[in-house]
Structure formats: structure tokens, C-alpha cells
Amino acid sequence: MLKKILIALGLIIVVLAGIVFYLVNPYDPQYKSFYTERKAMYAFKKGDVDTFIKYMNNPVTVKYHAPMNLYLTLAYTGKYDEAEKAVQSYVKFKDYSVCAQYKIPGRLFCRVTDIFFPVQKPQIDKNHWLSIINFEKGDYKKAEEYNLKSKKQSACYNTKLYAALGNYKKADKYLGVCEQQFAHKEIKNALYRTKGFYYLQKKKYDVAEDYLKKSIIAPKRAEFRMNNSSYLLLAELYTKMNKLQQARHYYELVLKTDPYSYKAQKGVGLIKK
């Protein structure tokens, strides 16, 4: 009888030890992703985009954590197919990697808590991000297809999308809504950029130039990147106006803070030819 009890206790101890090791296993892909993603974000802040993509573009991060920075950075560097694949690969938000920051007792408590009381994380709207990626790629028809299936509709984004498609009737409708949304806001650079893009598509270059210049915010620090979208549009505008030196100036402004910008690199290369 005693022998059976000891065997049973031994089995219980082995099972419990196995469960504990499973929950705190340092080689768990989720725990490892915590450290790689932290390295990635540190590299991103330093402007080391190659290292950022290397660490972020891994199966665990892509499948479960769905970082918007990865999708947009892949698109921004011209890796549109990779960006689309990353979005399509996303399954659900299943993130217990934060438990890696604790030592074994804390990690065990964190994991057990997560199992019984999981934190509800918002799902991403794949169609929204697939639309944006294809918009950046210049495939506006495909961007529209994804956008029509998206639950996340943006009047300003729709204005740009339909202007790019040459459907100004729809673009005008969304532009009106976009303007209303910014009516009581003090900072309207996103609205001005939208209108600049809109008039650029309509080939009203003087009006587009005025709005795009108004969309620029005075940078407060060297790594300031918020103006780069406006700079890229101004560079595109001046290229179409055959003012190549001015176009080069704005492409080079982008490359100062985003040396990996595919559009700026391509733009400078085209100008040099």
C-alpha cells in the first residue's frame, strides 16, 4: 500500500514538475520573442531598420503579436510582398511573452494568471492593413478591393484612395467628411496632406504645393520623421513639375531620417538618371 502511495506521489510530482517547466521554459518561442522584439525596437529607435526587420520578421511575432511597425516598415522599405504575407500570416493575438520579464516564480504566476484570466487584446483588421500596403505599393485597384472589405473606414484615407483611382466624385464625398472631422482640431497637418495628395492627383499643382507645405510641422529633434510623408509627396509633385532640384531636396530630407525609404531611394535614383 505504502509503495503504491509513493509511486502515485512520485507521478504527481513528475507531472507537476513537467507542467511548471512547460510554463516557465526559457526556450519557449514566446519568451524568446520577448527579447528579440525588445532588441528590434531598440534598433528601430536607432534607425537600424535591417536589424529591426531581422528580429521582428519571425514566425512567432508575425503569427501572434502582429506589430504594425513591422508591416509598415516592410512596406516602407519596398518589401510589399513580404508585408502582405506578414499580415496574411497573422492568426490571433496570443501574447504571454511579457511573462518573460519575470524570474521563475513571477513567470509561473504570470502564465497561470494568463491561462485562467487572459487579457483580451484587440484583433487587427487585416483588410485595412492590406489595403494600406497595396496603396503604398501603388496598386490602387487592389487597395480598393481590400478597403471595401475592411471594417475600419477612414474618410481621409478613402479620399486619397479614390483620388488615386481617378474617381473624384467619391473622393469629393469623403473629402467633405475628412474636413468635418478636422474642423475643430488645432493641428490639421493630416488634413492638409490629404488635400495636397488630392490636388496632386487632379494635377492642380499650385494648390497641392500650398497644402503640402502647410502640412509640414517644424521638427523639434533630429530623428523627427513625421514630415516625411509630406516630403515624399512634395518630391513627387516637383518631379511632375520637372523641378528636379527641388524634388531631390525633399527626397534627401527624407533620407536624412529614413535612409531606408524605398520611395526616396528610388526617387533620387530616377532623378540622377
N, C-alpha and C positions, 0 to 999 in steps of 0.2 A: 504493500500500500504506500509506504513512505517513498519507495523507489518511483512509483507512478507519479506521486505528487512532485517529486524533484524533477522528473522528466518534463512534466507539464509546466512547472515553473521555469525550467530551462528554455522550453519552447516559447513561452510567453516573453521571456527576457530577450531571446533572439529576435522574435517578431517586433517587439517594441524598439530594440536597437536598430533593426532594419528600417523601421518607419522613421525614427529620429534621423538616421543617416540620410535617408531619402529626402527628408525635409531640409536638412542643413548641408547637404552635399556640396562642397566648394566647386565641384566640376559641373554642377547643374548649368545648362546653357543660359538660363535666365539670369543666374547670378553672374556668370561671366559677361553677359551682355551689359550688366550694370557698369562694369569697369571699362569696357570698350566704348560704350556710349559716352561715358564721362570724359574719356580721352578724346573722343571725337568732337565733343562740344568745346573742349579746351582748344583743340586745333582749329575749329571753326572761328573762334574768337580771335585767334592769331592770324586768320586769313589763310591757313594751310588747308585748302579745300581737298587736295588729293588725300591727305591723311584722314580728313573728316569722312569722305566717301568710303575709304578703305574700311574704317571701323564701323560706320553706320550701315553700309550695304551688306549686311549679313542676314542669313535666313531668320534668326530669332527676332531681330529688330524689325525686319521688313514684315514678318508674318504677324507679330503680336503688338508691337509698340507703335507702328505707323507714324514715325516722326515726319511732320510736314516739311521740316528743314531738309530732310533727305530728298523727298520728291522734288521740291522746288529747286534745290541745288543741282540735282541731276539734270533737270530741265534747263536751268540757267547756264550750265556748262555745255549744253548742246547734246546731252545724253538722253534724248527724248524717249527712245525706245526702252531704255533701262528704267527711266522714271515711270513710264506706263506699266512696265512689268512689275515694278515695286508696288504700285497701287493695286494692281490686279491680284498680287500675291497676298495682300493683307486679308487675314481671316477674321480675327476679333481681338479686342483688347483684353489680353490675359497677362497682366503685368504684376508679378510678385518679385521682380528683380530688385525693387527697393529694399527688400529684406536683407540683401547682401551687405548693406551698410552697417549691420549689427553684428556683434560677436555671437557665438553659438547659442547661448541661452536666449538672447534677444531675437535672433534669427528664427529660432524654433517657435517662439511666441508669435512673431510676426506672421509666419507661414500658417500656423494653426488658426490664428485670427482671420487670415485671408481666406482660408478654406471655408470657415463657417460664416464669416461676415465679409464677403468680397465687396470691395469698393466698386461701385458702378461707374464705369468710365464711358464717356460718350463715344458712340460709334462714328466712324467717318463716312462722309457721303462720297463714295468712290467716283460717281459720275461727275460730281463737281470738280474734283481734282483732275480727273481725266480730261475734262473739258478745258481746264486751265493749261494743262500740259500741251494739249494739241493747239490751243490758241497761241502759246509761246512758240510752238513749232511752226506756226503759220498755216496749219491745216484747219481752216476756219469751218469748213463743212463738217468735219468730224467733231470739232469742238461744239458745234451746234447740236449734233446728234446726242452727245453726252449731256449737254446742258438741258435739253428737253426732258431728259430722264432724271435730272437732278432735283432733289427736294430743296436744295439751298439756292434760291434765286437771288441775284443781286442786280438791281436796276442799273447801276453804273457799269458793271461787267457786261450786262446784256446790251447796253448802249454801244460799247466798243465792239462786241461780237457782231452785232447786226450792221454796224457801220463798216466793219471789215468785209462783211458779206455783200455790201452794197445795197442792203435793204434799209433805206433811210426812213421809210415810213415807220417801221418797227423801232429803229434806232431813236427817232424823234420822240416816240411814245415813252420809251424807257428813260431818255434824257430828261424829260419833264419830271419824272418820278425821282430821278437821281438829284435833280436840282432842289426839289422839295425836301429831300432828306438832309440836304446840307444848308437849308435856308436859315436855320437858327444856330449853325455852328460857326465858331470864330475862325477856326483853321479849315480852309477849303481846298487845300492843295490836291487832294484826290479828285475832287470835282473838276478843278482846272485841268488836271492831267487827262481826265476823261474827255472833257470838251476839246482839249488840244488834239487828242487822238481822233476824235470825231471829225474835226475840221481838216485834219491831215488827210483822212480818207476821202473827204469831199474836195480835196485839192484847193482848199481856201487857206493857202499857206500863211498869209499875213495874220489871219485870225488865229490859226493854230499856233503860230510862233508866240503871239501875245499871251495866250492861255498857258502854254508850256513854260514860258518864263515866269509867269505868275505862280506856277505850281512849285517852283524851287524854294526850299526852306534854307535859310542861312545855316550852314553846318557849324556845330559847336566843338567838334573834335575831329581828329584826323581820320578815324575809322568810320566816320559818318557815311552811311550808304543809302539813306532814304531818298536822295535826289537822283539816284542812278536810273530809275525808270524814266524820269523826265529828261535826263541827259541823253539816253538812248533814243528817245522819240525826237529830241531836237537834232541829234546827229542824223537820223533818218530823214527828217524834214529838210535839213540843209543839203543832204546828198541829193534829194529830189529837186532842190532848187539850184543844184550844181554849184553850191558854195562849199567846195570840198575842204578848204582850210578850216572853216567853222565846224564842219562835220567832224573833222579829225580832232579838233579841240575837245569836243564833247565826248567822243569815244575815248580819248586819252584821260579825261576826267573820270570816266567810269573805271578804266583800268588801274587808276591810282589806288582805289579802294577795293576793287573786284578784278584782280588781274586774270581771273579765270573766266570772266564773262565771255561766253561764246559769241554773242552778237557784237560786242565791242571788238573782239579779236578779228572776227570775220569782216567787220566794217572797216577797220584800219587796213586790213589786208587788201580789200577791194579798192580802197582809196589809193593805196600805194601802187596798184597796177595801173 
